[in-house]
C-alpha cells in the first residue's frame, strides 16, 4: 500500500515537472479579490529562450479566460517589449546550459485600460473560473528546430518578484 501511495505521489510530482510546486500553491488559493487588487501597470511577463531563438514580439499577449458558468469569454491583453537581457552559456562539471535570452514584456496602454475596466466589472457576488495564459510565438528560424526550451514567468505586482509559470520546459515541435 505504501508503495502504491509513493508511486501516485511521484506521478503527480513529475507530471507537472515544468511547473514549480510553489506556483501551484500560490494560485490554488487565488480568488476574485486577488484579481481586483492587481495593479495593471505592474504586471510583467518574461519569456526566456535558448539563443538564437527570439519571440515574435507582435504575437506576445496575456490572455484571460472568464467562465461564469453560462458563458466563456476570452480576453486578450497585448504586451509590448520592455527589456531584453542576455545570459551567457554555463559549463559545469556535471551539466552545461546554453546561452539564453530573456525578454520582459509589459501591457500596452490600451491593455492596461481594458484590464482596469475588467477589474471594475467584478463584484463580490461574481463566482467564476479565471484562467491566465501567456501566448508567445517564435520568430521563424533558418534551419528546422526539433525542440524549444522555454521558461515563462509572470510578475503580478512590484513588491514580489517573478512567479515561474514554466521552468525550462522542453517543447518537442517535431510532428
C-alpha positions as CSV (number, residue, x, y, z in Angstrom):
1,X,0.0,0.0,0.0
2,X,2.8,2.4,0.9
3,X,4.5,1.7,-2.4
4,X,1.2,2.5,-4.3
5,X,0.9,5.8,-2.5
6,X,4.6,6.7,-3.2
7,X,4.1,5.8,-6.9
8,X,1.0,8.0,-7.1
9,X,2.8,10.9,-5.4
10,X,5.8,10.6,-7.7
11,X,3.5,10.5,-10.7
12,X,1.7,13.7,-9.6
13,X,5.1,15.4,-8.9
14,X,6.7,14.5,-12.2
15,X,3.5,15.0,-14.2
16,X,4.0,18.8,-13.8
17,X,7.8,19.0,-13.6
18,X,7.9,22.2,-15.6
19,X,5.5,24.0,-13.3
20,X,7.0,24.6,-9.8
21,X,5.1,23.4,-6.8
22,X,5.3,26.9,-5.3
23,X,3.5,28.3,-8.3
24,X,0.7,25.8,-8.0
25,X,0.4,26.5,-4.3
26,X,0.2,30.3,-4.9
27,X,-2.5,30.1,-7.5
28,X,-4.5,27.4,-5.8
29,X,-5.8,29.9,-3.2
30,X,-6.3,32.9,-5.6
31,X,-9.8,34.4,-6.0
32,X,-11.6,37.4,-7.4
33,X,-10.2,39.8,-4.7
34,X,-6.7,38.9,-5.8
35,X,-7.6,39.8,-9.3
36,X,-9.2,43.0,-8.3
37,X,-6.2,44.1,-6.3
38,X,-3.7,43.8,-9.1
39,X,-2.1,46.9,-10.5
40,X,-2.2,46.5,-14.2
41,X,0.8,48.8,-14.8
42,X,3.0,46.5,-12.7
43,X,2.1,43.2,-14.5
44,X,5.1,41.9,-16.4
45,X,5.7,38.7,-18.4
46,X,9.1,37.2,-19.0
47,X,9.9,34.7,-21.8
48,X,13.3,33.0,-21.7
49,X,14.6,31.1,-24.7
50,X,17.8,29.4,-25.8
51,X,19.8,31.7,-28.1
52,X,19.5,32.4,-31.0
53,X,15.7,31.9,-30.7
54,X,13.6,35.1,-30.3
55,X,9.9,35.6,-29.7
56,X,7.7,37.1,-32.3
57,X,7.2,40.3,-30.3
58,X,3.9,41.1,-32.1
59,X,2.3,37.8,-31.0
60,X,3.0,38.1,-27.3
61,X,-0.1,38.6,-25.2
62,X,-1.5,37.9,-21.8
63,X,-4.9,36.1,-22.2
64,X,-7.6,35.6,-19.6
65,X,-10.5,33.2,-19.8
66,X,-13.5,34.1,-17.7
67,X,-16.1,31.3,-17.2
68,X,-19.1,32.5,-15.3
69,X,-20.9,29.1,-15.6
70,X,-23.1,30.3,-18.5
71,X,-20.6,32.0,-20.9
72,X,-16.9,31.7,-21.6
73,X,-15.1,34.9,-22.6
74,X,-11.5,35.1,-23.8
75,X,-9.8,38.4,-23.3
76,X,-6.5,39.4,-24.8
77,X,-4.1,41.9,-23.2
78,X,-1.4,42.7,-25.8
79,X,2.1,43.1,-24.4
80,X,5.0,45.2,-25.6
81,X,8.7,44.6,-25.2
82,X,10.2,46.4,-22.2
83,X,13.7,44.9,-22.0
84,X,15.9,42.1,-23.2
85,X,18.8,40.5,-21.3
86,X,21.4,38.0,-22.4
87,X,22.7,35.2,-20.2
88,X,26.0,33.6,-21.2
89,X,26.4,29.8,-21.6
90,X,27.4,28.0,-18.4
91,X,29.6,25.0,-18.5
92,X,29.8,22.9,-15.3
93,X,31.3,19.6,-14.3
94,X,28.0,17.7,-14.3
95,X,26.0,19.8,-16.8
96,X,26.0,22.7,-19.0
97,X,23.4,25.3,-20.1
98,X,23.3,27.1,-23.5
99,X,23.2,30.8,-23.8
100,X,19.8,32.3,-23.2
101,X,17.9,35.4,-23.9
102,X,15.2,36.8,-21.5
103,X,12.5,39.1,-22.9
104,X,10.4,41.1,-20.4
105,X,7.1,42.5,-21.6
106,X,4.5,44.9,-20.1
107,X,0.9,45.6,-21.1
108,X,0.2,48.2,-23.7
109,X,-1.6,51.3,-22.7
110,X,-4.8,50.0,-24.2
111,X,-4.4,46.6,-22.4
112,X,-3.9,48.4,-19.1
113,X,-7.2,50.4,-19.6
114,X,-9.0,47.2,-20.7
115,X,-7.7,45.3,-17.6
116,X,-8.8,48.1,-15.3
117,X,-12.3,48.0,-16.9
118,X,-12.4,44.3,-16.4
119,X,-11.5,44.7,-12.7
120,X,-14.2,47.3,-12.3
121,X,-16.8,44.9,-13.7
122,X,-16.2,42.3,-10.9
123,X,-18.4,42.2,-7.9
124,X,-18.2,40.2,-4.6
125,X,-21.2,38.1,-5.9
126,X,-19.3,37.0,-9.0
127,X,-18.2,33.4,-8.8
128,X,-16.5,32.0,-11.8
129,X,-13.3,30.4,-13.1
130,X,-10.5,32.6,-14.3
131,X,-7.6,31.3,-16.3
132,X,-4.5,33.3,-17.3
133,X,-2.0,32.3,-20.0
134,X,0.9,33.9,-21.8
135,X,0.8,33.3,-25.6
136,X,4.1,33.6,-27.4
137,X,5.2,32.8,-30.9
138,X,8.8,32.2,-32.1
139,X,10.3,34.0,-35.0
140,X,11.0,31.7,-38.0
141,X,14.4,30.1,-38.0
142,X,16.7,29.3,-41.0
143,X,17.1,25.7,-40.0
144,X,14.3,23.5,-38.7
145,X,14.0,23.0,-34.9
146,X,13.4,19.8,-33.1
147,X,12.8,21.2,-29.6
148,X,12.5,24.5,-27.9
149,X,13.4,25.1,-24.2
150,X,11.1,27.7,-22.8
151,X,10.7,29.4,-19.4
152,X,7.7,31.7,-18.7
153,X,7.4,33.9,-15.6
154,X,4.8,36.4,-14.5
155,X,5.1,39.4,-12.1
156,X,1.8,40.5,-10.7
157,X,3.0,43.3,-8.5
158,X,6.1,45.3,-7.8
159,X,6.5,44.0,-4.2
160,X,7.0,40.4,-5.3
161,X,9.4,39.1,-7.9
162,X,8.5,37.0,-10.9
163,X,6.5,33.8,-10.4
164,X,7.7,31.0,-12.6
165,X,4.9,29.5,-14.7
166,X,7.1,27.2,-16.7
167,X,10.7,26.3,-15.9
168,X,12.9,25.0,-18.6
169,X,10.0,23.3,-20.4
170,X,11.2,21.3,-23.4
171,X,8.7,21.5,-26.2
172,X,9.0,18.9,-28.9
173,X,8.0,20.6,-32.1
174,X,8.7,17.7,-34.4
175,X,5.4,16.2,-35.5
